Amino acid sequence: MLRKCKRSDSDLADSAKLEYLKQSEICKKLIFEYEKSKEIKVIGKNNLGSFYRFVNKHLSCPSGVGPLKSCDGTVLVDPESKATLLNDYFFSVFTSDNGNCPPFPNRISAGMSFNSFEVTEASVLKFINKSKRNSTSGPDGINILFYRNINQL
């Protein structure tokens, strides 16, 4: 419709263009309201995990690193050349290690040591029972509810 309006100079085309712009604004407002309602739902859930999932979904690029432009202006799309370009850049901006370690003062007195660590069934059960029910999964990908349900068997 907009293409027809650009080609024609008549009053009809002008009114069609105005109607198109009006409908376009309505559409933008509806999309904005929809996105706003989704954000309010996430906030209303009061769930930190769903909040972080929502934010990360909007921050990350689903296809990984997009195309990069090298110093000579060529566009790099294959992963190996992009990795090389990024590696060269990071190497150029970071400080190289000189091998000297700064002194770190002891935080505990000289006589103290940590020789043993005892894990008991009671201490594990106490931790499981004190954990929040809506906690996110750990590095193993298993939710705390799984451990709570196993504990009841």
C-alpha angles and dihedrals in degrees: 000000000000090000090057090051092053092052096048128062099194127119088248090060091049092052090046090051091051090049090049091051091047092051090045091056091048090051092050091050092050092050090048091050091048092052090046091052090051090052092048090051091053091049091046092054089066088210115138093200094055090046092055092045090052093048095044091049089057095044103047130076107234094212095050120237112006125222115305130208116226125216092266091054100254117138114236119208106158115092096234096055091044090051091049092049093049092045092052091049095049090046090054096051103040126079115250119235114261093194095243116124117207116235115266116199118222114260095202131051118270095251097056121096140165109227106157142023121198123200116193132185089243093054092049092048090048090054093047092050093047093049119103115258093226096048116135121250120275127234089288090059093237118131121229089241089067091058091046092052092047089051090058094055 
